[in-house]
Amino acid sequence: MTPGWAVVPIAGRGTRMYPAAAVIPKALLPVGSWPMLHGALDECVRAGVDGIVLVMGPGQGLVHAYLDEAMAAARRGDAGDLADLGRGLLQIELVRVEQRTPAGVGDAFMLGRPITGDEPFAVLLPDNWFDADPAAIAQVARAYETTGCCALGLTEVLPEEAHLFGNVGGMELELVDDGTYRVAALQDKLPGQFPSTGQPVLRGCARYVVDGRFYDALLATGPPETGEWDDVPAFQRLIATDGLAAQRIIGQHYDVGDQAGYLAAAAYLARK
């Protein structure tokens, strides 16, 4: 199955990538020759979604300019990656929504509900970068279709790569099928870097296929009285109520919102 809509939040301040992100929106920082956002939008197009909800922050005029130039290049019949992206965007519905204050991803997701409704939709955070075929989000859709539950993406982290990933809570998984799991438990995000066990581990990544149950779980667990609205409590609630699935994504993955992960992705592309 292919989700009808994809929600792509880019309104965060990108403090892990300061000082570069102090001036340039993090979503436009290049991984190779493509900005992070370009990769996420290309993934949506390759997955076959009908529309994208882009949740932006105020003052992101450069992002508007990039999108507008991509579509202008397509209309001119230009060659190259930018025009190719523009051709893809012209075939779908692109809705730009403003998140006026950086209130967290939970708030960003809720801005999409009037557009996506309660039907299945994809979530992609551009600072999780993939080199995957089929598209990473298309792989996650398999777990949603197989189990009927909201689904997370999983990637394997080798012990020597643990330092390349930011905070994430531990998971307990029960195998359903080849690469498809039910999530039995999801811990809160841990302080510091992702813990290394000395063995490869499956960890969650910012690719989801969810539906109205996810919105309901967000509302049941947030927003908090103080701090940003995170999505982990919503997923923990889903585990306890409707169930939560996960799909191992086959492909290369880097957390390019982390400086070490960003440099590792650049090195990977240079080797490739």
TORGUGU-784358 format. One line per field, with one value per atom (N, C-alpha, C): residue number from 1; atom name; z, x, y. Coordinates in steps of 0.001 Angstrom, whole numbers, plus 500000, padded with zeros to 6 digits. Atoms other than C-alpha are relative to their C-alpha. Last residue first. Layout:
REM TORGUGU-784358
i = c(NUM;...)
at = c(CA;...)
up = c(Z;...)
east = c(X;...)
north = c(Y;...)
//
This chain:
REM TORGUGU-784358
i = c(272;272;272;271;271;271;270;270;270;269;269;269;268;268;268;267;267;267;266;266;266;265;265;265;264;264;264;263;263;263;262;262;262;261;261;261;260;260;260;259;259;259;258;258;258;257;257;257;256;256;256;255;255;255;254;254;254;253;253;253;252;252;252;251;251;251;250;250;250;249;249;249;248;248;248;247;247;247;246;246;246;245;245;245;244;244;244;243;243;243;242;242;242;241;241;241;240;240;240;239;239;239;238;238;238;237;237;237;236;236;236;235;235;235;234;234;234;233;233;233;232;232;232;231;231;231;230;230;230;229;229;229;228;228;228;227;227;227;226;226;226;225;225;225;224;224;224;223;223;223;222;222;222;221;221;221;220;220;220;219;219;219;218;218;218;217;217;217;216;216;216;215;215;215;214;214;214;213;213;213;212;212;212;211;211;211;210;210;210;209;209;209;208;208;208;207;207;207;206;206;206;205;205;205;204;204;204;203;203;203;202;202;202;201;201;201;200;200;200;199;199;199;198;198;198;197;197;197;196;196;196;195;195;195;194;194;194;193;193;193;192;192;192;191;191;191;190;190;190;189;189;189;188;188;188;187;187;187;186;186;186;185;185;185;184;184;184;183;183;183;182;182;182;181;181;181;180;180;180;179;179;179;178;178;178;177;177;177;176;176;176;175;175;175;174;174;174;173;173;173;172;172;172;171;171;171;170;170;170;169;169;169;168;168;168;167;167;167;166;166;166;165;165;165;164;164;164;163;163;163;162;162;162;161;161;161;160;160;160;159;159;159;158;158;158;157;157;157;156;156;156;155;155;155;154;154;154;153;153;153;152;152;152;151;151;151;150;150;150;149;149;149;148;148;148;147;147;147;146;146;146;145;145;145;144;144;144;143;143;143;142;142;142;141;141;141;140;140;140;139;139;139;138;138;138;137;137;137;136;136;136;135;135;135;134;134;134;133;133;133;132;132;132;131;131;131;130;130;130;129;129;129;128;128;128;127;127;127;126;126;126;125;125;125;124;124;124;123;123;123;122;122;122;121;121;121;120;120;120;119;119;119;118;118;118;117;117;117;116;116;116;115;115;115;114;114;114;113;113;113;112;112;112;111;111;111;110;110;110;109;109;109;108;108;108;107;107;107;106;106;106;105;105;105;104;104;104;103;103;103;102;102;102;101;101;101;100;100;100;99;99;99;98;98;98;97;97;97;96;96;96;95;95;95;94;94;94;93;93;93;92;92;92;91;91;91;90;90;90;89;89;89;88;88;88;87;87;87;86;86;86;85;85;85;84;84;84;83;83;83;82;82;82;81;81;81;80;80;80;79;79;79;78;78;78;77;77;77;76;76;76;75;75;75;74;74;74;73;73;73;72;72;72;71;71;71;70;70;70;69;69;69;68;68;68;67;67;67;66;66;66;65;65;65;64;64;64;63;63;63;62;62;62;61;61;61;60;60;60;59;59;59;58;58;58;57;57;57;56;56;56;55;55;55;54;54;54;53;53;53;52;52;52;51;51;51;50;50;50;49;49;49;48;48;48;47;47;47;46;46;46;45;45;45;44;44;44;43;43;43;42;42;42;41;41;41;40;40;40;39;39;39;38;38;38;37;37;37;36;36;36;35;35;35;34;34;34;33;33;33;32;32;32;31;31;31;30;30;30;29;29;29;28;28;28;27;27;27;26;26;26;25;25;25;24;24;24;23;23;23;22;22;22;21;21;21;20;20;20;19;19;19;18;18;18;17;17;17;16;16;16;15;15;15;14;14;14;13;13;13;12;12;12;11;11;11;10;10;10;9;9;9;8;8;8;7;7;7;6;6;6;5;5;5;4;4;4;3;3;3;2;2;2;1;1;1)
at = c(N;CA;C;N;CA;C;N;CA;C;N;CA;C;N;CA;C;N;CA;C;N;CA;C;N;CA;C;N;CA;C;N;CA;C;N;CA;C;N;CA;C;N;CA;C;N;CA;C;N;CA;C;N;CA;C;N;CA;C;N;CA;C;N;CA;C;N;CA;C;N;CA;C;N;CA;C;N;CA;C;N;CA;C;N;CA;C;N;CA;C;N;CA;C;N;CA;C;N;CA;C;N;CA;C;N;CA;C;N;CA;C;N;CA;C;N;CA;C;N;CA;C;N;CA;C;N;CA;C;N;CA;C;N;CA;C;N;CA;C;N;CA;C;N;CA;C;N;CA;C;N;CA;C;N;CA;C;N;CA;C;N;CA;C;N;CA;C;N;CA;C;N;CA;C;N;CA;C;N;CA;C;N;CA;C;N;CA;C;N;CA;C;N;CA;C;N;CA;C;N;CA;C;N;CA;C;N;CA;C;N;CA;C;N;CA;C;N;CA;C;N;CA;C;N;CA;C;N;CA;C;N;CA;C;N;CA;C;N;CA;C;N;CA;C;N;CA;C;N;CA;C;N;CA;C;N;CA;C;N;CA;C;N;CA;C;N;CA;C;N;CA;C;N;CA;C;N;CA;C;N;CA;C;N;CA;C;N;CA;C;N;CA;C;N;CA;C;N;CA;C;N;CA;C;N;CA;C;N;CA;C;N;CA;C;N;CA;C;N;CA;C;N;CA;C;N;CA;C;N;CA;C;N;CA;C;N;CA;C;N;CA;C;N;CA;C;N;CA;C;N;CA;C;N;CA;C;N;CA;C;N;CA;C;N;CA;C;N;CA;C;N;CA;C;N;CA;C;N;CA;C;N;CA;C;N;CA;C;N;CA;C;N;CA;C;N;CA;C;N;CA;C;N;CA;C;N;CA;C;N;CA;C;N;CA;C;N;CA;C;N;CA;C;N;CA;C;N;CA;C;N;CA;C;N;CA;C;N;CA;C;N;CA;C;N;CA;C;N;CA;C;N;CA;C;N;CA;C;N;CA;C;N;CA;C;N;CA;C;N;CA;C;N;CA;C;N;CA;C;N;CA;C;N;CA;C;N;CA;C;N;CA;C;N;CA;C;N;CA;C;N;CA;C;N;CA;C;N;CA;C;N;CA;C;N;CA;C;N;CA;C;N;CA;C;N;CA;C;N;CA;C;N;CA;C;N;CA;C;N;CA;C;N;CA;C;N;CA;C;N;CA;C;N;CA;C;N;CA;C;N;CA;C;N;CA;C;N;CA;C;N;CA;C;N;CA;C;N;CA;C;N;CA;C;N;CA;C;N;CA;C;N;CA;C;N;CA;C;N;CA;C;N;CA;C;N;CA;C;N;CA;C;N;CA;C;N;CA;C;N;CA;C;N;CA;C;N;CA;C;N;CA;C;N;CA;C;N;CA;C;N;CA;C;N;CA;C;N;CA;C;N;CA;C;N;CA;C;N;CA;C;N;CA;C;N;CA;C;N;CA;C;N;CA;C;N;CA;C;N;CA;C;N;CA;C;N;CA;C;N;CA;C;N;CA;C;N;CA;C;N;CA;C;N;CA;C;N;CA;C;N;CA;C;N;CA;C;N;CA;C;N;CA;C;N;CA;C;N;CA;C;N;CA;C;N;CA;C;N;CA;C;N;CA;C;N;CA;C;N;CA;C;N;CA;C;N;CA;C;N;CA;C;N;CA;C;N;CA;C;N;CA;C;N;CA;C;N;CA;C;N;CA;C;N;CA;C;N;CA;C;N;CA;C;N;CA;C;N;CA;C;N;CA;C;N;CA;C;N;CA;C;N;CA;C;N;CA;C;N;CA;C;N;CA;C;N;CA;C;N;CA;C;N;CA;C;N;CA;C;N;CA;C;N;CA;C;N;CA;C;N;CA;C;N;CA;C;N;CA;C;N;CA;C;N;CA;C;N;CA;C;N;CA;C;N;CA;C;N;CA;C;N;CA;C;N;CA;C;N;CA;C;N;CA;C;N;CA;C;N;CA;C;N;CA;C;N;CA;C;N;CA;C;N;CA;C;N;CA;C;N;CA;C;N;CA;C;N;CA;C;N;CA;C;N;CA;C;N;CA;C;N;CA;C;N;CA;C;N;CA;C)
up = c(501004;496654;498630;500331;498773;498868;500666;498609;499608;501375;499350;499233;500719;502460;498536;500288;503587;499231;501057;503280;499615;501248;505254;498844;500439;507967;498692;500609;508185;499493;501222;508779;499269;501024;511303;498663;500335;513342;498892;500755;513180;499607;499028;514127;499243;499099;511959;501128;500486;509322;500747;499307;511235;499635;499129;508664;500642;499239;506936;500835;499172;504235;500653;500648;502904;500975;500650;503980;499218;501297;506375;499467;500242;509218;498579;501179;509710;499871;500456;512941;498827;500821;514350;499635;500791;517184;499269;500507;518973;499117;501324;519388;499464;500436;523132;498686;498947;525162;499534;499608;522203;500988;501041;520931;500324;499803;524257;498949;498829;523978;500283;500426;520451;501173;500857;521747;499521;499178;524607;499174;499341;522033;500914;500473;519860;500719;500636;521631;499602;500120;522373;499214;501319;523390;500006;500949;526912;498697;500319;529651;498997;499413;530283;499720;498607;527888;500510;499835;524726;501472;500092;525093;499611;499222;525867;499979;498683;524796;500888;499184;521949;501406;499726;520521;500918;498955;520908;500335;498736;518963;501152;499554;516197;501347;499557;516013;500487;498652;515863;500571;498984;512898;501412;500399;510737;501149;498891;510764;499465;500716;508438;501060;499438;510115;498917;501105;509106;500603;500244;511695;498667;500788;512863;499563;500741;515488;499234;499332;516481;499118;500796;515625;500796;499433;517350;498964;500829;516204;500637;501053;519193;499110;500516;521634;498896;499248;523513;499614;500746;522363;500896;499282;523872;499124;500087;521587;500635;501286;522733;500095;500615;525760;498703;500087;527692;499368;498986;526778;499877;500563;524901;501121;500230;526762;499388;498871;526344;499621;500503;523741;501181;499051;524560;499322;498688;522754;501035;498959;519242;501339;499083;516724;501098;498559;514022;500628;499394;510242;501457;499909;508702;500631;500397;507601;500004;501318;509469;499678;500618;512896;498704;501433;515024;499542;500219;518514;498493;501252;519403;499958;499942;522669;498817;500460;522058;500282;500340;523624;499640;498960;523528;499516;500375;521132;501148;498939;521484;499437;498828;518560;500967;499847;516137;501300;501103;514803;500142;499693;518120;498914;499011;517642;500262;500543;514407;501023;500327;515786;499426;498804;517520;499682;499593;514269;501204;499609;514023;500485;499202;512122;500253;500699;510964;500946;499213;512001;499103;500714;510565;500978;499965;512648;499080;500158;511996;500006;500304;512932;500069;498924;513084;499454;499738;510439;501108;498638;510744;500257;499497;507158;501335;500759;505627;500583;499770;508308;499315;498648;508203;500324;499984;504399;501382;500303;504615;500026;498729;506291;499777;499247;503036;501308;500644;501065;500703;499488;503589;499355;498604;502905;500481;499084;499127;501432;500127;497413;501032;501119;497099;500263;499922;499934;498767;501351;500408;499935;500450;503433;498568;501425;505396;499613;500124;508734;498512;499435;508958;500253;500963;506477;500595;499516;508994;499157;500312;507070;500601;499336;508161;499683;499702;505956;500740;500573;505973;500457;499853;506528;499326;500889;506648;500193;499195;509677;499151;499385;507918;500814;500184;505943;500457;501402;505471;499788;500863;508740;498529;499910;510536;499144;501211;509250;500032;501044;511905;498695;499863;514473;498960;500568;513177;500045;501459;513820;499350;500493;517367;498476;499760;518106;499477;501143;516414;500198;500030;518938;498851;498866;519901;499992;499972;517642;501205;498919;517213;500027;499634;514108;501122;498554;512538;500600;499116;508990;501451;498772;506504;500926;499053;502891;501184;499100;500846;501011;499001;497828;500819;499300;495756;501086;498745;493362;500577;500194;489748;501246;500812;489915;499774;499175;492808;499218;499050;490694;500819;500772;487850;500908;500349;490338;499213;498803;491718;499692;499776;488200;501239;500855;487613;500163;499487;490612;499182;498804;489664;500498;498721;486147;501169;499581;482830;501384;499700;482274;500291;500666;480647;500229;501110;481573;499189;501025;483642;498800;500665;485518;498883;500866;486267;499245;501175;487592;499023;500871;489855;498763;500494;491323;499027;501101;491542;499432;501157;493594;498809;500555;495970;498731;500556;496519;499326;501245;496937;499341;501029;499492;498655;500336;501433;498927;500875;501261;499601;501379;502625;499038;500818;505832;498512;500434;508060;499195;500567;509888;499575;499003;510336;499342;500025;507863;501176;498823;507966;500197;499549;504427;501137;499101;503812;500550;498927;500795;500791;499526;498369;501148;500767;496268;500407;499250;497545;499080;500666;495062;500782;499309;497084;499426;500423;494543;500649;501393;495108;499528;500059;498881;498581;499448;498638;499964;501045;496353;500464;500978;498983;498847;499418;501697;499002;499871;499575;500533;501349;498544;500073;500393;502183;498626;499272;503203;499528;498638;500481;500664;499705;497492;501421;500720;496180;500266;501392;498747;499315;499817;501860;498593;501025;501588;500542;499935;504395;499069;501242;503107;500085;501081;505805;498672;499968;508445;498827;499424;507384;499933;501039;506592;500661;501129;509051;498917;499450;512503;498894;500042;510786;500646;501383;510022;499950;500401;513637;498587;499905;514701;499908;501159;513447;499995;500057;516726;498847;499144;517090;499987;500460;514065;500839;500050;514857;499599;498860;513990;499816;499287;511346;501166;500112;508880;500796;499134;509368;499847;499901;506373;500842;499189;506410;500231;499179;503591;500742;499658;502115;500727;500875;500303;500209;499298;501944;499052;500016;499433;500759;500000;500000;500000)
east = c(500885;530427;500269;499541;533433;499177;498698;532577;500553;500231;528938;501303;500628;529884;499789;498938;532252;499463;499178;529449;501127;500748;527138;500799;499954;529786;499233;498685;530216;500121;499935;526484;501323;500746;526424;500035;499219;529177;499315;498807;527434;500833;498909;524023;501307;500223;521073;500999;499233;522550;499637;500633;521420;500792;499191;522633;499107;500694;520996;501000;499059;522157;499281;499341;519608;500931;498793;517147;500602;499745;514628;501328;498581;513530;500181;499447;509812;501477;498736;508019;500510;499159;504535;501286;499040;502595;500904;498838;499513;500859;500267;496050;501135;501400;496169;499811;500910;499362;498551;499600;501744;498995;500466;499788;500364;501440;500341;499451;500146;504103;498525;499699;503959;499881;501102;502189;500241;501143;504678;498812;499762;507540;498832;500902;506063;500182;499298;507545;498999;500938;505779;500690;500537;508478;499171;499162;509024;499278;498751;506571;500783;500116;502924;501238;499564;503238;499824;498616;501107;500380;499399;500326;498962;498752;499644;500647;500182;496013;501229;500872;496354;499826;499305;499338;499162;499022;497519;500822;500721;494549;500967;500449;496841;499291;498797;498500;499639;499703;495122;501239;500648;494269;500241;501338;496851;499395;500956;500507;498640;501272;503376;498923;501190;506572;498928;500872;510155;498816;501097;512253;499310;499555;514386;498764;501004;513968;500615;500451;516861;498983;500983;517772;499506;501337;520957;499098;500922;524329;498617;500610;526318;499154;498955;528734;499515;500031;525749;501143;499484;526318;500006;499148;524111;500433;500652;522880;500899;500040;524584;499288;498718;523763;499815;499039;520521;501303;498955;518109;500921;498692;514863;501025;499785;512022;501381;499552;511745;500042;499175;509662;500351;499691;508107;500899;500516;506500;500238;499224;506926;499346;500873;505552;500873;500035;508024;498776;501144;508437;499871;499789;511827;498881;498660;510830;500120;499675;507584;501404;501253;506140;500272;500006;509308;498636;500438;508727;499846;500663;510660;499636;500192;511710;499125;501234;513054;500020;499892;515634;498644;500326;515059;500170;501116;516915;499743;500749;519336;498879;500399;521590;499186;501432;523321;499703;500481;526891;498531;499739;528373;499461;500951;526689;500181;500713;528589;499089;499039;531283;499335;499371;528620;500931;498849;526640;500678;498843;523237;501104;499009;520488;501192;498746;517637;500971;498866;513995;501234;498863;511051;501093;498746;507927;501017;498699;504414;501152;499041;500819;501403;499628;499021;500841;501133;497155;500249;500511;499830;498727;499972;500889;499272;500923;499816;499910;501365;501454;498996;500391;504575;498598;500251;504797;499544;501422;504407;499656;500731;507828;498508;499739;509418;499216;500782;507736;500216;501367;509135;499093;500115;512673;498554;499914;512345;499712;501007;512750;500204;500861;515709;499377;500773;517571;499120;499711;520213;499369;499952;518666;500509;499651;519035;500176;499672;517330;500152;498662;517581;500327;498901;514700;501385;499174;512087;501269;498574;509581;500665;499258;506040;501476;498591;503708;500562;499083;499922;501417;498554;497133;500830;499525;493642;501503;499609;492526;500446;501115;492404;500527;499920;495529;498744;499736;494777;499987;501083;493126;500175;501260;495510;498871;500342;498755;498626;500343;499080;499618;501408;498928;499563;500842;502253;498521;499857;504045;499096;500759;502674;500053;501409;503965;499100;500530;507267;498532;499698;508053;499304;500641;506712;500223;499395;509045;499516;499022;506592;500558;499550;504687;501024;499984;504404;500628;499043;503533;499788;500676;501881;501048;499030;503005;499236;500631;500800;501035;499036;502271;499350;500443;499777;501011;500709;501371;499539;500938;502576;499169;501113;504234;498937;500885;506368;498802;500723;507836;499003;500974;508696;499186;501129;510307;498942;500820;512487;498764;500634;513679;499120;501183;514286;499275;500969;516610;498723;500695;518356;498939;499306;519299;499108;499481;517739;500611;498574;515599;500340;499469;512159;501481;499138;511276;500513;500860;508345;500815;500770;510704;499140;499059;513137;499285;499759;510216;500941;501167;509189;500135;500086;512675;498825;499045;512967;499984;500514;509772;500937;501133;510911;499482;499492;514298;498869;499280;512817;500494;500981;510280;500698;500664;513122;498947;499108;515163;499389;500150;512209;500886;499327;512282;499810;498682;511529;500762;499953;508659;501426;499931;508875;499978;498853;507714;499946;500208;505438;501252;498695;505490;499775;500203;502320;501375;499028;503015;499562;499797;500470;500979;500808;499552;500246;501046;502314;499256;501288;504110;498902;500930;507092;498593;499709;509449;499049;500411;507771;500223;501467;508049;499509;500469;511705;498483;499788;512423;499514;501063;510862;500123;501270;513096;498854;500016;516250;498682;500103;515513;499905;501400;514912;499792;500755;518396;498552;500393;519895;499216;501422;521245;499818;500488;524802;498526;499593;526361;499528;499378;524267;500397;499844;523581;500609;498593;522173;500216;499288;518794;501492;500522;516681;500703;499363;518892;499556;500897;517691;500642;500611;520788;499041;500335;521630;499263;500417;521957;499530;501448;521986;499493;500480;525710;498499;500552;526566;499430;499445;524940;501523;499182;523983;500433;498874;522694;500947;498901;520618;501184;498761;518490;501210;498911;515779;501332;499082;512924;501172;500027;510376;500978;498657;511210;500111;499766;508293;501436;498557;507475;500240;499771;503970;501506;498791;503279;500105;499275;499843;501299;500412;498032;500810;500758;499981;499648;499297;501039;499168;500835;500000;500879)
north = c(500570;505544;500597;501353;506418;499406;499861;510127;498632;499579;509354;500156;501122;507396;500351;500949;510166;498798;499406;512726;499045;500107;510456;500568;501387;510056;499805;500232;513836;498571;499197;514291;499765;500715;511447;500716;501190;513097;499206;499625;516478;498786;500081;515093;500233;498881;516151;500035;498852;513857;501274;498880;510762;501248;499142;508253;501051;498958;505286;500785;499246;502875;501158;498875;500423;500679;500472;497747;501154;499380;499239;499484;499764;496953;500528;500649;497439;500330;499423;498244;499181;500865;497690;500718;499242;499329;499013;500704;498044;500892;500583;499536;499154;499979;500262;499243;500465;499737;499887;501358;499953;499416;500914;502954;498552;500207;504710;499032;500862;504211;499720;501362;505632;499023;500456;508727;498576;500420;509091;499518;501283;509011;499595;501048;511794;498664;501108;514807;498920;501119;518111;498891;500289;520576;498716;500717;521798;499714;499295;522733;499153;498665;521836;500840;499889;518946;501420;499532;518738;500115;498683;515980;501046;499938;512323;501383;500624;511841;500160;499148;514350;499441;498732;512485;500881;500289;509155;501243;500161;510517;499737;498679;511772;499899;499292;508349;501403;500484;506603;500687;499182;508834;499535;499544;507081;500793;499948;506028;500454;500028;505169;499807;500617;506314;499889;500362;507139;499245;499065;508962;499746;498849;506063;500783;499262;503376;501154;498778;501162;500696;499294;497598;501194;499860;496485;500673;499211;495162;500036;500800;493843;500913;500874;495523;499086;501245;496910;499072;501145;500490;498764;500937;503176;498834;501297;505989;498934;500674;509155;498655;500348;511229;499265;498901;511127;499534;500050;508321;501201;499676;508797;500121;498577;507130;500208;499192;503392;501478;498897;501595;500877;498931;498218;501013;500373;495284;501089;499331;496666;499689;499275;494179;500591;500257;493293;500660;499327;493019;499574;498557;492215;500777;499603;488701;501520;500534;488151;500497;500431;488835;499274;500236;489163;499481;501385;490555;499795;500339;493718;498528;501441;495375;499617;500622;498864;498511;501411;501187;499415;500953;504929;498574;500858;507189;499027;500677;510073;499143;499247;510913;499159;499793;508595;500730;499166;508530;500360;498589;507311;500937;499498;503915;501496;498844;503273;500665;498948;500931;501254;499422;498854;501159;500794;498396;500656;499188;500033;499072;500704;498235;500914;500225;500424;499307;500468;500383;499929;500560;502324;499600;499256;502740;499339;500662;501435;500991;498947;502208;499402;499078;498887;501151;499130;496877;500999;500108;494201;500791;501371;493467;499867;500838;496782;498593;499504;498893;499095;500397;496719;500476;501449;497054;499539;500227;500836;498519;499934;500917;499735;501226;499715;499983;501059;502496;498667;499895;504988;498959;500424;503769;500038;498863;504055;499545;498942;500687;501122;500329;501097;498625;501246;502786;499856;500466;505489;498618;501386;507104;499895;500104;510333;498541;501422;511036;499716;500187;514811;498530;499968;514987;499801;498904;513812;500039;500045;511697;501226;498935;510851;499815;500218;508819;501206;499022;508883;499676;500236;506388;501092;501056;507962;499779;501154;509974;498816;500705;513325;498836;501454;514117;499291;500331;517810;498489;499500;518883;499615;500763;516485;500563;500731;518018;499368;499035;520697;499306;499657;517880;501027;501048;516556;500389;499985;519850;498957;498860;520051;500060;500309;516572;501102;500743;517446;499631;501418;520152;499287;500675;523588;498500;501343;525603;499207;500096;528526;498587;498661;529586;500003;500217;526163;501248;499346;527224;499609;499584;524881;500607;499437;524357;500594;499037;522037;500456;499543;520225;501109;498789;518224;500331;500244;515752;501330;501097;515636;499712;499513;519061;498928;499182;517831;500511;500832;515021;500796;500769;517357;499086;499148;519725;499264;499860;516940;500832;501304;516149;500039;500066;519862;498666;499029;519993;499955;500475;516740;500971;499979;517733;499659;501300;518703;500138;500142;521788;498550;501176;521574;499796;499583;525142;498818;499391;523842;500464;501051;521529;500576;500717;524353;498888;499152;526433;499307;500117;523530;500883;501376;523246;499864;500139;527035;498588;499271;527279;499865;500729;524556;500668;501251;526168;499219;499713;529649;498727;499658;528436;500211;501264;526813;500238;500752;530022;498648;499573;531963;499238;501006;529971;500308;499553;532967;498973;498654;531327;500345;498951;527567;501361;499095;524956;500968;499154;521922;500840;499526;520478;500985;498868;518481;500376;499774;516274;501223;498639;514829;500049;499055;511818;501441;499311;509557;500971;499911;507278;500682;500898;506065;500080;501372;507641;499000;500142;511032;498563;499974;510758;499744;501275;509712;499918;501001;512680;498627;499792;514934;499008;500444;513481;500143;501453;513752;499486;500566;517329;498480;499957;518276;499379;501031;517136;499932;499646;519334;498867;499825;517398;500522;498823;517837;500270;500065;515505;501272;501304;515897;499565;501040;519601;498721;500382;521771;498811;499687;522938;499703;500826;521255;500249;501318;522818;499140;501013;526266;498614;500826;528364;499013;499131;531143;499229;498715;529553;500940;499880;526150;501282;499934;526467;500254;498706;527396;500046;498642;525141;499929;499677;521678;501465;500941;520254;500320;499552;523441;499037;500635;522584;500331;499016;525128;499400;500008;522804;500952;498722;523864;500061;499403;521069;501300;498832;518654;500520;499777;516391;501247;498799;514911;500106;500036;512439;501325;498777;511882;499665;498912;509072;501256;498969;506274;501143;498715;503606;501018;498807;500000;501256)
//
